[in-house]
Amino acid sequence: MIPNITMQGQGFYISYNWHDASIYGDVTTALVDEDMVIFYILNGNHREEYRKLLPLGWDACYQYFLDNAILKNKFSDS
C-alpha cells in the first residue's frame, strides 16, 4: 500500500498523505524538492490548490505554502 498520492512538477512534487495522520496529527500535503531534501508540509488536503499552481512552478507552490503557514505541520521544514 502506498501511503500517499503525488503530483509531479518540474523539479519537485506534491505529496498528499492520509495514511500517517496519527503520526502527523492530520492528513498532510507536502511540497517536496526532487532530491527529497526539502519538505514543506501543510496540515490538510491542499491537492486542488496545488494542482492549479503546478504549471506555474516551484515558486508559485512555495508562495502558497508561505501564504498558508498557519497550517504548517510540526514536521515541516521552515
PyMOL Python script that loads the backbone (N, CA, C, O; Angstrom):
from pymol import cmd

cmd.read_pdbstr("""\
ATOM      1  N   MET A   1       0.837  -1.186   0.000  1.00  0.00           N
ATOM      2  CA  MET A   1       0.000   0.000   0.000  1.00  0.00           C
ATOM      3  C   MET A   1       0.879   1.247   0.000  1.00  0.00           C
ATOM      4  O   MET A   1       1.776   1.385   0.832  1.00  0.00           O
ATOM      5  N   ILE A   2       0.621   2.129  -0.917  1.00  0.00           N
ATOM      6  CA  ILE A   2       1.352   3.394  -0.991  1.00  0.00           C
ATOM      7  C   ILE A   2       0.593   4.420  -0.148  1.00  0.00           C
ATOM      8  O   ILE A   2      -0.584   4.681  -0.399  1.00  0.00           O
ATOM      9  N   PRO A   3       1.268   5.004   0.855  1.00  0.00           N
ATOM     10  CA  PRO A   3       0.556   5.888   1.779  1.00  0.00           C
ATOM     11  C   PRO A   3       0.350   7.310   1.275  1.00  0.00           C
ATOM     12  O   PRO A   3      -0.148   8.150   2.024  1.00  0.00           O
ATOM     13  N   ASN A   4       0.713   7.606   0.043  1.00  0.00           N
ATOM     14  CA  ASN A   4       0.486   8.961  -0.428  1.00  0.00           C
ATOM     15  C   ASN A   4       0.190   8.993  -1.918  1.00  0.00           C
ATOM     16  O   ASN A   4       0.455   8.043  -2.655  1.00  0.00           O
ATOM     17  N   ILE A   5      -0.372  10.127  -2.334  1.00  0.00           N
ATOM     18  CA  ILE A   5      -0.666  10.392  -3.737  1.00  0.00           C
ATOM     19  C   ILE A   5       0.225  11.554  -4.137  1.00  0.00           C
ATOM     20  O   ILE A   5       0.312  12.548  -3.415  1.00  0.00           O
ATOM     21  N   THR A   6       0.888  11.437  -5.279  1.00  0.00           N
ATOM     22  CA  THR A   6       1.794  12.504  -5.694  1.00  0.00           C
ATOM     23  C   THR A   6       1.365  13.111  -7.024  1.00  0.00           C
ATOM     24  O   THR A   6       0.708  12.472  -7.846  1.00  0.00           O
ATOM     25  N   MET A   7       1.762  14.365  -7.204  1.00  0.00           N
ATOM     26  CA  MET A   7       1.597  15.090  -8.461  1.00  0.00           C
ATOM     27  C   MET A   7       2.971  15.647  -8.808  1.00  0.00           C
ATOM     28  O   MET A   7       3.610  16.294  -7.978  1.00  0.00           O
ATOM     29  N   GLN A   8       3.414  15.402 -10.007  1.00  0.00           N
ATOM     30  CA  GLN A   8       4.765  15.789 -10.420  1.00  0.00           C
ATOM     31  C   GLN A   8       4.790  17.198 -10.988  1.00  0.00           C
ATOM     32  O   GLN A   8       3.977  17.550 -11.843  1.00  0.00           O
ATOM     33  N   GLY A   9       5.727  17.995 -10.507  1.00  0.00           N
ATOM     34  CA  GLY A   9       6.023  19.303 -11.074  1.00  0.00           C
ATOM     35  C   GLY A   9       7.397  19.252 -11.720  1.00  0.00           C
ATOM     36  O   GLY A   9       8.026  18.195 -11.765  1.00  0.00           O
ATOM     37  N   GLN A  10       7.865  20.384 -12.219  1.00  0.00           N
ATOM     38  CA  GLN A  10       9.189  20.467 -12.841  1.00  0.00           C
ATOM     39  C   GLN A  10      10.237  20.636 -11.740  1.00  0.00           C
ATOM     40  O   GLN A  10      10.453  21.744 -11.250  1.00  0.00           O
ATOM     41  N   GLY A  11      10.892  19.527 -11.351  1.00  0.00           N
ATOM     42  CA  GLY A  11      11.925  19.571 -10.322  1.00  0.00           C
ATOM     43  C   GLY A  11      11.401  19.455  -8.900  1.00  0.00           C
ATOM     44  O   GLY A  11      12.145  19.666  -7.942  1.00  0.00           O
ATOM     45  N   PHE A  12      10.134  19.122  -8.758  1.00  0.00           N
ATOM     46  CA  PHE A  12       9.526  18.975  -7.435  1.00  0.00           C
ATOM     47  C   PHE A  12       8.243  18.161  -7.577  1.00  0.00           C
ATOM     48  O   PHE A  12       7.795  17.863  -8.684  1.00  0.00           O
ATOM     49  N   TYR A  13       7.666  17.812  -6.433  1.00  0.00           N
ATOM     50  CA  TYR A  13       6.371  17.159  -6.480  1.00  0.00           C
ATOM     51  C   TYR A  13       5.545  17.539  -5.257  1.00  0.00           C
ATOM     52  O   TYR A  13       6.067  18.048  -4.265  1.00  0.00           O
ATOM     53  N   ILE A  14       4.260  17.282  -5.352  1.00  0.00           N
ATOM     54  CA  ILE A  14       3.314  17.494  -4.263  1.00  0.00           C
ATOM     55  C   ILE A  14       2.913  16.115  -3.768  1.00  0.00           C
ATOM     56  O   ILE A  14       2.589  15.236  -4.567  1.00  0.00           O
ATOM     57  N   SER A  15       2.932  15.922  -2.463  1.00  0.00           N
ATOM     58  CA  SER A  15       2.600  14.629  -1.877  1.00  0.00           C
ATOM     59  C   SER A  15       1.475  14.787  -0.864  1.00  0.00           C
ATOM     60  O   SER A  15       1.599  15.542   0.100  1.00  0.00           O
ATOM     61  N   TYR A  16       0.373  14.070  -1.089  1.00  0.00           N
ATOM     62  CA  TYR A  16      -0.756  14.048  -0.155  1.00  0.00           C
ATOM     63  C   TYR A  16      -0.700  12.733   0.616  1.00  0.00           C
ATOM     64  O   TYR A  16      -0.659  11.659   0.016  1.00  0.00           O
ATOM     65  N   ASN A  17      -0.699  12.817   1.952  1.00  0.00           N
ATOM     66  CA  ASN A  17      -0.575  11.627   2.796  1.00  0.00           C
ATOM     67  C   ASN A  17      -1.734  11.572   3.791  1.00  0.00           C
ATOM     68  O   ASN A  17      -1.847  12.420   4.676  1.00  0.00           O
ATOM     69  N   TRP A  18      -2.580  10.577   3.637  1.00  0.00           N
ATOM     70  CA  TRP A  18      -3.665  10.354   4.578  1.00  0.00           C
ATOM     71  C   TRP A  18      -3.338   9.194   5.523  1.00  0.00           C
ATOM     72  O   TRP A  18      -3.946   9.060   6.585  1.00  0.00           O
ATOM     73  N   HIS A  19      -2.401   8.382   5.141  1.00  0.00           N
ATOM     74  CA  HIS A  19      -2.102   7.147   5.866  1.00  0.00           C
ATOM     75  C   HIS A  19      -1.456   7.394   7.226  1.00  0.00           C
ATOM     76  O   HIS A  19      -1.720   6.659   8.178  1.00  0.00           O
ATOM     77  N   ASP A  20      -0.623   8.408   7.327  1.00  0.00           N
ATOM     78  CA  ASP A  20       0.140   8.662   8.555  1.00  0.00           C
ATOM     79  C   ASP A  20      -0.438   9.792   9.395  1.00  0.00           C
ATOM     80  O   ASP A  20       0.304  10.470  10.105  1.00  0.00           O
ATOM     81  N   ALA A  21      -1.736  10.004   9.327  1.00  0.00           N
ATOM     82  CA  ALA A  21      -2.368  11.087  10.084  1.00  0.00           C
ATOM     83  C   ALA A  21      -2.132  10.939  11.585  1.00  0.00           C
ATOM     84  O   ALA A  21      -2.049  11.943  12.293  1.00  0.00           O
ATOM     85  N   SER A  22      -2.024   9.727  12.074  1.00  0.00           N
ATOM     86  CA  SER A  22      -1.787   9.538  13.515  1.00  0.00           C
ATOM     87  C   SER A  22      -0.395  10.024  13.916  1.00  0.00           C
ATOM     88  O   SER A  22      -0.188  10.425  15.061  1.00  0.00           O
ATOM     89  N   ILE A  23       0.545   9.992  12.997  1.00  0.00           N
ATOM     90  CA  ILE A  23       1.907  10.478  13.270  1.00  0.00           C
ATOM     91  C   ILE A  23       1.957  12.004  13.123  1.00  0.00           C
ATOM     92  O   ILE A  23       2.501  12.704  13.976  1.00  0.00           O
ATOM     93  N   TYR A  24       1.382  12.499  12.030  1.00  0.00           N
ATOM     94  CA  TYR A  24       1.465  13.921  11.713  1.00  0.00           C
ATOM     95  C   TYR A  24       0.383  14.752  12.397  1.00  0.00           C
ATOM     96  O   TYR A  24       0.477  15.979  12.432  1.00  0.00           O
ATOM     97  N   GLY A  25      -0.640  14.100  12.940  1.00  0.00           N
ATOM     98  CA  GLY A  25      -1.716  14.811  13.608  1.00  0.00           C
ATOM     99  C   GLY A  25      -2.851  15.216  12.690  1.00  0.00           C
ATOM    100  O   GLY A  25      -3.839  15.785  13.153  1.00  0.00           O
ATOM    101  N   ASP A  26      -2.736  14.940  11.409  1.00  0.00           N
ATOM    102  CA  ASP A  26      -3.742  15.298  10.413  1.00  0.00           C
ATOM    103  C   ASP A  26      -3.311  14.673   9.093  1.00  0.00           C
ATOM    104  O   ASP A  26      -2.194  14.170   8.978  1.00  0.00           O
ATOM    105  N   VAL A  27      -4.194  14.702   8.097  1.00  0.00           N
ATOM    106  CA  VAL A  27      -3.733  14.401   6.748  1.00  0.00           C
ATOM    107  C   VAL A  27      -2.822  15.559   6.355  1.00  0.00           C
ATOM    108  O   VAL A  27      -2.985  16.669   6.862  1.00  0.00           O
ATOM    109  N   THR A  28      -1.878  15.321   5.469  1.00  0.00           N
ATOM    110  CA  THR A  28      -0.926  16.374   5.114  1.00  0.00           C
ATOM    111  C   THR A  28      -0.711  16.455   3.609  1.00  0.00           C
ATOM    112  O   THR A  28      -0.892  15.479   2.881  1.00  0.00           O
ATOM    113  N   THR A  29      -0.320  17.644   3.164  1.00  0.00           N
ATOM    114  CA  THR A  29       0.063  17.872   1.781  1.00  0.00           C
ATOM    115  C   THR A  29       1.424  18.551   1.810  1.00  0.00           C
ATOM    116  O   THR A  29       1.591  19.594   2.442  1.00  0.00           O
ATOM    117  N   ALA A  30       2.397  17.956   1.126  1.00  0.00           N
ATOM    118  CA  ALA A  30       3.768  18.458   1.187  1.00  0.00           C
ATOM    119  C   ALA A  30       4.267  18.892  -0.184  1.00  0.00           C
ATOM    120  O   ALA A  30       3.978  18.265  -1.203  1.00  0.00           O
ATOM    121  N   LEU A  31       5.013  19.965  -0.178  1.00  0.00           N
ATOM    122  CA  LEU A  31       5.774  20.430  -1.335  1.00  0.00           C
ATOM    123  C   LEU A  31       7.190  19.914  -1.125  1.00  0.00           C
ATOM    124  O   LEU A  31       7.843  20.267  -0.143  1.00  0.00           O
ATOM    125  N   VAL A  32       7.670  19.073  -2.052  1.00  0.00           N
ATOM    126  CA  VAL A  32       8.942  18.361  -1.867  1.00  0.00           C
ATOM    127  C   VAL A  32       9.841  18.603  -3.081  1.00  0.00           C
ATOM    128  O   VAL A  32       9.399  18.470  -4.222  1.00  0.00           O
ATOM    129  N   ASP A  33      11.106  18.958  -2.829  1.00  0.00           N
ATOM    130  CA  ASP A  33      12.037  19.123  -3.944  1.00  0.00           C
ATOM    131  C   ASP A  33      12.393  17.755  -4.516  1.00  0.00           C
ATOM    132  O   ASP A  33      12.240  16.739  -3.837  1.00  0.00           O
ATOM    133  N   GLU A  34      12.866  17.721  -5.756  1.00  0.00           N
ATOM    134  CA  GLU A  34      13.118  16.443  -6.434  1.00  0.00           C
ATOM    135  C   GLU A  34      14.183  15.592  -5.750  1.00  0.00           C
ATOM    136  O   GLU A  34      14.203  14.374  -5.931  1.00  0.00           O
ATOM    137  N   ASP A  35      15.063  16.207  -4.973  1.00  0.00           N
ATOM    138  CA  ASP A  35      16.094  15.455  -4.253  1.00  0.00           C
ATOM    139  C   ASP A  35      15.598  14.951  -2.893  1.00  0.00           C
ATOM    140  O   ASP A  35      16.334  14.291  -2.159  1.00  0.00           O
ATOM    141  N   MET A  36      14.358  15.267  -2.572  1.00  0.00           N
ATOM    142  CA  MET A  36      13.730  14.864  -1.306  1.00  0.00           C
ATOM    143  C   MET A  36      14.546  15.343  -0.101  1.00  0.00           C
ATOM    144  O   MET A  36      14.747  14.611   0.868  1.00  0.00           O
ATOM    145  N   VAL A  37      15.006  16.586  -0.194  1.00  0.00           N
ATOM    146  CA  VAL A  37      15.746  17.211   0.893  1.00  0.00           C
ATOM    147  C   VAL A  37      14.849  18.195   1.631  1.00  0.00           C
ATOM    148  O   VAL A  37      14.929  18.317   2.853  1.00  0.00           O
ATOM    149  N   ILE A  38      13.997  18.896   0.891  1.00  0.00           N
ATOM    150  CA  ILE A  38      13.109  19.912   1.465  1.00  0.00           C
ATOM    151  C   ILE A  38      11.681  19.392   1.468  1.00  0.00           C
ATOM    152  O   ILE A  38      11.171  18.938   0.444  1.00  0.00           O
ATOM    153  N   PHE A  39      11.041  19.462   2.632  1.00  0.00           N
ATOM    154  CA  PHE A  39       9.659  19.048   2.799  1.00  0.00           C
ATOM    155  C   PHE A  39       8.892  20.181   3.474  1.00  0.00           C
ATOM    156  O   PHE A  39       9.021  20.388   4.680  1.00  0.00           O
ATOM    157  N   TYR A  40       8.096  20.912   2.699  1.00  0.00           N
ATOM    158  CA  TYR A  40       7.233  21.956   3.244  1.00  0.00           C
ATOM    159  C   TYR A  40       5.844  21.337   3.383  1.00  0.00           C
ATOM    160  O   TYR A  40       5.155  21.108   2.389  1.00  0.00           O
ATOM    161  N   ILE A  41       5.446  21.072   4.619  1.00  0.00           N
ATOM    162  CA  ILE A  41       4.254  20.275   4.896  1.00  0.00           C
ATOM    163  C   ILE A  41       3.153  21.133   5.503  1.00  0.00           C
ATOM    164  O   ILE A  41       3.371  21.845   6.484  1.00  0.00           O
ATOM    165  N   LEU A  42       1.969  21.056   4.907  1.00  0.00           N
ATOM    166  CA  LEU A  42       0.785  21.705   5.447  1.00  0.00           C
ATOM    167  C   LEU A  42      -0.192  20.658   5.950  1.00  0.00           C
ATOM    168  O   LEU A  42      -0.342  19.600   5.338  1.00  0.00           O
ATOM    169  N   ASN A  43      -0.852  20.946   7.055  1.00  0.00           N
ATOM    170  CA  ASN A  43      -1.943  20.099   7.519  1.00  0.00           C
ATOM    171  C   ASN A  43      -3.123  20.279   6.577  1.00  0.00           C
ATOM    172  O   ASN A  43      -3.405  21.391   6.128  1.00  0.00           O
ATOM    173  N   GLY A  44      -3.809  19.189   6.281  1.00  0.00           N
ATOM    174  CA  GLY A  44      -4.991  19.246   5.441  1.00  0.00           C
ATOM    175  C   GLY A  44      -4.727  18.808   4.014  1.00  0.00           C
ATOM    176  O   GLY A  44      -3.597  18.509   3.630  1.00  0.00           O
ATOM    177  N   ASN A  45      -5.801  18.779   3.240  1.00  0.00           N
ATOM    178  CA  ASN A  45      -5.765  18.376   1.841  1.00  0.00           C
ATOM    179  C   ASN A  45      -5.718  19.630   0.969  1.00  0.00           C
ATOM    180  O   ASN A  45      -6.711  20.351   0.866  1.00  0.00           O
ATOM    181  N   HIS A  46      -4.593  19.887   0.354  1.00  0.00           N
ATOM    182  CA  HIS A  46      -4.394  21.066  -0.488  1.00  0.00           C
ATOM    183  C   HIS A  46      -4.134  20.680  -1.942  1.00  0.00           C
ATOM    184  O   HIS A  46      -3.551  21.451  -2.703  1.00  0.00           O
ATOM    185  N   ARG A  47      -4.568  19.490  -2.314  1.00  0.00           N
ATOM    186  CA  ARG A  47      -4.288  18.991  -3.666  1.00  0.00           C
ATOM    187  C   ARG A  47      -4.869  19.875  -4.763  1.00  0.00           C
ATOM    188  O   ARG A  47      -4.187  20.164  -5.747  1.00  0.00           O
ATOM    189  N   GLU A  48      -6.102  20.304  -4.610  1.00  0.00           N
ATOM    190  CA  GLU A  48      -6.727  21.106  -5.669  1.00  0.00           C
ATOM    191  C   GLU A  48      -6.006  22.427  -5.858  1.00  0.00           C
ATOM    192  O   GLU A  48      -5.799  22.863  -6.990  1.00  0.00           O
ATOM    193  N   GLU A  49      -5.624  23.067  -4.768  1.00  0.00           N
ATOM    194  CA  GLU A  49      -4.917  24.342  -4.859  1.00  0.00           C
ATOM    195  C   GLU A  49      -3.554  24.161  -5.529  1.00  0.00           C
ATOM    196  O   GLU A  49      -3.183  24.926  -6.419  1.00  0.00           O
ATOM    197  N   TYR A  50      -2.818  23.145  -5.091  1.00  0.00           N
ATOM    198  CA  TYR A  50      -1.509  22.885  -5.694  1.00  0.00           C
ATOM    199  C   TYR A  50      -1.634  22.444  -7.152  1.00  0.00           C
ATOM    200  O   TYR A  50      -0.785  22.784  -7.976  1.00  0.00           O
ATOM    201  N   ARG A  51      -2.678  21.695  -7.471  1.00  0.00           N
ATOM    202  CA  ARG A  51      -2.871  21.235  -8.857  1.00  0.00           C
ATOM    203  C   ARG A  51      -2.940  22.438  -9.809  1.00  0.00           C
ATOM    204  O   ARG A  51      -2.395  22.393 -10.912  1.00  0.00           O
ATOM    205  N   LYS A  52      -3.601  23.492  -9.384  1.00  0.00           N
ATOM    206  CA  LYS A  52      -3.711  24.709 -10.202  1.00  0.00           C
ATOM    207  C   LYS A  52      -2.366  25.428 -10.323  1.00  0.00           C
ATOM    208  O   LYS A  52      -2.099  26.083 -11.330  1.00  0.00           O
ATOM    209  N   LEU A  53      -1.526  25.305  -9.302  1.00  0.00           N
ATOM    210  CA  LEU A  53      -0.257  26.018  -9.274  1.00  0.00           C
ATOM    211  C   LEU A  53       0.901  25.248  -9.912  1.00  0.00           C
ATOM    212  O   LEU A  53       1.916  25.849 -10.263  1.00  0.00           O
ATOM    213  N   LEU A  54       0.766  23.935 -10.067  1.00  0.00           N
ATOM    214  CA  LEU A  54       1.854  23.114 -10.624  1.00  0.00           C
ATOM    215  C   LEU A  54       2.434  23.675 -11.926  1.00  0.00           C
ATOM    216  O   LEU A  54       3.656  23.744 -12.059  1.00  0.00           O
ATOM    217  N   PRO A  55       1.593  24.081 -12.899  1.00  0.00           N
ATOM    218  CA  PRO A  55       2.169  24.588 -14.146  1.00  0.00           C
ATOM    219  C   PRO A  55       2.967  25.885 -13.965  1.00  0.00           C
ATOM    220  O   PRO A  55       3.775  26.243 -14.822  1.00  0.00           O
ATOM    221  N   LEU A  56       2.742  26.577 -12.859  1.00  0.00           N
ATOM    222  CA  LEU A  56       3.437  27.838 -12.600  1.00  0.00           C
ATOM    223  C   LEU A  56       4.788  27.621 -11.918  1.00  0.00           C
ATOM    224  O   LEU A  56       5.582  28.555 -11.805  1.00  0.00           O
ATOM    225  N   GLY A  57       5.053  26.396 -11.464  1.00  0.00           N
ATOM    226  CA  GLY A  57       6.356  26.045 -10.928  1.00  0.00           C
ATOM    227  C   GLY A  57       6.496  26.140  -9.422  1.00  0.00           C
ATOM    228  O   GLY A  57       5.557  26.445  -8.686  1.00  0.00           O
ATOM    229  N   TRP A  58       7.735  25.857  -9.002  1.00  0.00           N
ATOM    230  CA  TRP A  58       8.100  25.798  -7.579  1.00  0.00           C
ATOM    231  C   TRP A  58       7.753  27.095  -6.850  1.00  0.00           C
ATOM    232  O   TRP A  58       7.152  27.058  -5.777  1.00  0.00           O
ATOM    233  N   ASP A  59       8.122  28.227  -7.417  1.00  0.00           N
ATOM    234  CA  ASP A  59       7.930  29.497  -6.715  1.00  0.00           C
ATOM    235  C   ASP A  59       6.467  29.747  -6.375  1.00  0.00           C
ATOM    236  O   ASP A  59       6.161  30.216  -5.279  1.00  0.00           O
ATOM    237  N   ALA A  60       5.567  29.443  -7.293  1.00  0.00           N
ATOM    238  CA  ALA A  60       4.140  29.628  -7.039  1.00  0.00           C
ATOM    239  C   ALA A  60       3.656  28.686  -5.936  1.00  0.00           C
ATOM    240  O   ALA A  60       2.868  29.078  -5.075  1.00  0.00           O
ATOM    241  N   CYS A  61       4.132  27.449  -5.971  1.00  0.00           N
ATOM    242  CA  CYS A  61       3.745  26.480  -4.943  1.00  0.00           C
ATOM    243  C   CYS A  61       4.334  26.863  -3.583  1.00  0.00           C
ATOM    244  O   CYS A  61       3.667  26.726  -2.558  1.00  0.00           O
ATOM    245  N   TYR A  62       5.559  27.333  -3.572  1.00  0.00           N
ATOM    246  CA  TYR A  62       6.188  27.764  -2.326  1.00  0.00           C
ATOM    247  C   TYR A  62       5.458  28.984  -1.753  1.00  0.00           C
ATOM    248  O   TYR A  62       5.287  29.093  -0.539  1.00  0.00           O
ATOM    249  N   GLN A  63       5.034  29.891  -2.619  1.00  0.00           N
ATOM    250  CA  GLN A  63       4.273  31.053  -2.141  1.00  0.00           C
ATOM    251  C   GLN A  63       2.963  30.602  -1.503  1.00  0.00           C
ATOM    252  O   GLN A  63       2.539  31.166  -0.494  1.00  0.00           O
ATOM    253  N   TYR A  64       2.324  29.598  -2.079  1.00  0.00           N
ATOM    254  CA  TYR A  64       1.103  29.048  -1.475  1.00  0.00           C
ATOM    255  C   TYR A  64       1.402  28.509  -0.080  1.00  0.00           C
ATOM    256  O   TYR A  64       0.645  28.751   0.860  1.00  0.00           O
ATOM    257  N   PHE A  65       2.502  27.781   0.050  1.00  0.00           N
ATOM    258  CA  PHE A  65       2.905  27.278   1.367  1.00  0.00           C
ATOM    259  C   PHE A  65       3.069  28.439   2.348  1.00  0.00           C
ATOM    260  O   PHE A  65       2.553  28.386   3.464  1.00  0.00           O
ATOM    261  N   LEU A  66       3.782  29.479   1.936  1.00  0.00           N
ATOM    262  CA  LEU A  66       4.001  30.636   2.815  1.00  0.00           C
ATOM    263  C   LEU A  66       2.683  31.327   3.171  1.00  0.00           C
ATOM    264  O   LEU A  66       2.479  31.746   4.311  1.00  0.00           O
ATOM    265  N   ASP A  67       1.803  31.439   2.193  1.00  0.00           N
ATOM    266  CA  ASP A  67       0.509  32.092   2.427  1.00  0.00           C
ATOM    267  C   ASP A  67      -0.368  31.308   3.397  1.00  0.00           C
ATOM    268  O   ASP A  67      -1.298  31.862   3.983  1.00  0.00           O
ATOM    269  N   ASN A  68      -0.076  30.030   3.567  1.00  0.00           N
ATOM    270  CA  ASN A  68      -0.861  29.165   4.447  1.00  0.00           C
ATOM    271  C   ASN A  68      -0.030  28.647   5.617  1.00  0.00           C
ATOM    272  O   ASN A  68      -0.311  27.580   6.163  1.00  0.00           O
ATOM    273  N   ALA A  69       0.978  29.396   5.991  1.00  0.00           N
ATOM    274  CA  ALA A  69       1.910  28.972   7.041  1.00  0.00           C
ATOM    275  C   ALA A  69       1.219  28.687   8.371  1.00  0.00           C
ATOM    276  O   ALA A  69       1.760  27.951   9.196  1.00  0.00           O
ATOM    277  N   ILE A  70       0.062  29.244   8.588  1.00  0.00           N
ATOM    278  CA  ILE A  70      -0.676  28.958   9.818  1.00  0.00           C
ATOM    279  C   ILE A  70      -1.037  27.470   9.904  1.00  0.00           C
ATOM    280  O   ILE A  70      -1.306  26.954  10.989  1.00  0.00           O
ATOM    281  N   LEU A  71      -1.042  26.784   8.754  1.00  0.00           N
ATOM    282  CA  LEU A  71      -1.369  25.358   8.699  1.00  0.00           C
ATOM    283  C   LEU A  71      -0.117  24.470   8.630  1.00  0.00           C
ATOM    284  O   LEU A  71      -0.221  23.264   8.405  1.00  0.00           O
ATOM    285  N   LYS A  72       1.054  25.068   8.824  1.00  0.00           N
ATOM    286  CA  LYS A  72       2.308  24.315   8.726  1.00  0.00           C
ATOM    287  C   LYS A  72       2.337  23.209   9.767  1.00  0.00           C
ATOM    288  O   LYS A  72       2.037  23.433  10.940  1.00  0.00           O
ATOM    289  N   ASN A  73       2.701  22.018   9.326  1.00  0.00           N
ATOM    290  CA  ASN A  73       2.814  20.864  10.196  1.00  0.00           C
ATOM    291  C   ASN A  73       4.084  20.958  11.039  1.00  0.00           C
ATOM    292  O   ASN A  73       5.076  21.548  10.613  1.00  0.00           O
ATOM    293  N   LYS A  74       4.046  20.383  12.219  1.00  0.00           N
ATOM    294  CA  LYS A  74       5.197  20.447  13.135  1.00  0.00           C
ATOM    295  C   LYS A  74       6.435  19.743  12.565  1.00  0.00           C
ATOM    296  O   LYS A  74       7.547  20.021  13.013  1.00  0.00           O
ATOM    297  N   PHE A  75       6.274  18.848  11.600  1.00  0.00           N
ATOM    298  CA  PHE A  75       7.405  18.155  10.989  1.00  0.00           C
ATOM    299  C   PHE A  75       7.908  18.842   9.720  1.00  0.00           C
ATOM    300  O   PHE A  75       8.833  18.345   9.077  1.00  0.00           O
ATOM    301  N   SER A  76       7.315  19.967   9.355  1.00  0.00           N
ATOM    302  CA  SER A  76       7.705  20.674   8.146  1.00  0.00           C
ATOM    303  C   SER A  76       9.055  21.353   8.294  1.00  0.00           C
ATOM    304  O   SER A  76       9.434  21.787   9.381  1.00  0.00           O
ATOM    305  N   ASP A  77       9.775  21.439   7.177  1.00  0.00           N
ATOM    306  CA  ASP A  77      10.945  22.303   7.148  1.00  0.00           C
ATOM    307  C   ASP A  77      10.450  23.740   7.236  1.00  0.00           C
ATOM    308  O   ASP A  77       9.320  24.043   6.853  1.00  0.00           O
ATOM    309  N   SER A  78      11.295  24.607   7.736  1.00  0.00           N
ATOM    310  CA  SER A  78      10.892  26.028   7.870  1.00  0.00           C
ATOM    311  C   SER A  78      11.231  26.816   6.642  1.00  0.00           C
ATOM    312  O   SER A  78      10.964  28.016   6.585  1.00  0.00           O
TER     313      SER A  78
END
""", "prot")
cmd.dss("prot")
cmd.show_as("cartoon", "prot")
cmd.util.cbc("prot")
cmd.orient("prot")
